[in-house]
Amino acid sequence: MECADRIAGLMAEMTLEPIKLMRERTVLTSVTVRVLSEGHRFDLEVRKRWPDGVTRPAVYLWSLREVGEDGAEMADGTRLDSGETVYGDPEDAYWAAVESVICAA
């Protein structure tokens, strides 16, 4: 494995850490992380919802928006979301968002 691959793997793990915490912590209902893709910056938010009540398993949705170097949303930037699709795991929602932004590029 090359050094660049190791760094990319470590960065992905660091980015995923707060996303993974959503599984364990009921009070953590939304996490936003910065994702880089081909020179573009995105704020990716994963949200937790309980459509059938808090006694039932949570579901996760995602949305992302392209931001500039200052973190402000770009007026003509890319905006994507999971729409009607929900995920049973926050990490699955994260990877679906990453895949969507790669496909949109």
C-alpha positions in Angstrom: 0.0 0.0 0.0 1.4 3.4 -1.0 1.7 6.3 1.5 -1.0 8.2 -0.3 -3.4 5.3 0.1 -2.6 5.0 3.8 -3.2 8.7 4.3 -6.5 8.6 2.4 -7.6 5.6 4.5 -6.7 7.4 7.7 -8.6 10.5 6.6 -11.7 8.5 5.8 -11.6 6.8 9.2 -11.2 10.2 11.0 -14.1 11.6 9.0 -16.3 8.6 9.8 -15.7 8.7 13.5 -18.4 11.2 14.4 -20.8 9.5 11.9 -20.3 6.1 13.7 -21.0 7.7 17.1 -24.6 8.4 15.9 -25.3 4.6 16.3 -24.5 4.7 19.9 -25.7 8.1 21.1 -29.4 8.8 21.0 -28.9 12.5 21.6 -26.6 12.8 18.5 -29.1 13.4 15.8 -27.1 15.2 13.2 -23.4 15.2 12.1 -21.8 17.4 9.5 -18.4 16.5 8.1 -16.3 18.0 5.3 -15.7 15.8 2.2 -13.3 16.5 -0.6 -13.8 15.3 -4.1 -11.8 16.2 -7.1 -10.9 19.6 -5.8 -14.4 20.4 -4.6 -15.4 20.8 -0.9 -18.7 19.5 0.4 -20.4 19.7 3.8 -22.1 16.3 4.2 -24.8 16.1 6.9 -26.1 12.7 8.1 -29.4 13.0 10.1 -31.0 10.5 12.4 -34.8 10.2 12.5 -37.3 7.9 14.2 -40.3 7.7 11.8 -42.0 5.0 13.9 -41.2 6.4 17.3 -38.1 6.3 19.5 -38.8 2.8 20.6 -38.2 1.6 17.0 -34.9 1.6 15.2 -33.6 4.9 13.8 -33.1 5.6 10.1 -30.5 7.9 8.6 -30.7 10.4 5.7 -28.0 12.5 4.1 -27.6 15.9 2.3 -24.6 17.7 1.0 -23.8 21.1 -0.3 -20.7 22.4 -2.1 -18.9 25.0 -0.1 -16.0 27.4 -0.8 -12.7 27.6 1.1 -14.4 29.8 3.7 -17.0 27.2 4.4 -19.8 29.3 2.9 -22.3 27.6 0.5 -21.5 28.2 -3.1 -24.6 29.8 -4.9 -24.0 27.7 -8.0 -22.5 24.7 -6.2 -23.7 21.1 -6.2 -26.6 20.2 -3.8 -27.6 16.6 -3.3 -29.7 14.6 -0.8 -30.9 11.1 -0.1 -34.5 12.1 -1.0 -37.0 9.4 0.0 -34.2 6.8 0.6 -33.4 6.0 4.2 -30.5 3.9 5.6 -30.4 1.6 8.6 -26.9 2.6 9.5 -25.2 6.1 9.5 -22.1 4.8 7.8 -24.2 3.5 4.9 -25.8 6.9 4.5 -22.3 8.5 4.5 -21.0 6.2 1.8 -24.1 6.6 -0.3 -23.6 10.4 -0.2 -19.9 10.0 -1.2 -20.9 7.7 -4.1 -23.5 10.2 -5.2 -21.1 13.1 -5.3 -18.6 11.0 -7.3 -21.3 10.1 -9.8 -22.4 13.7 -10.1 -18.9 14.9 -10.9 
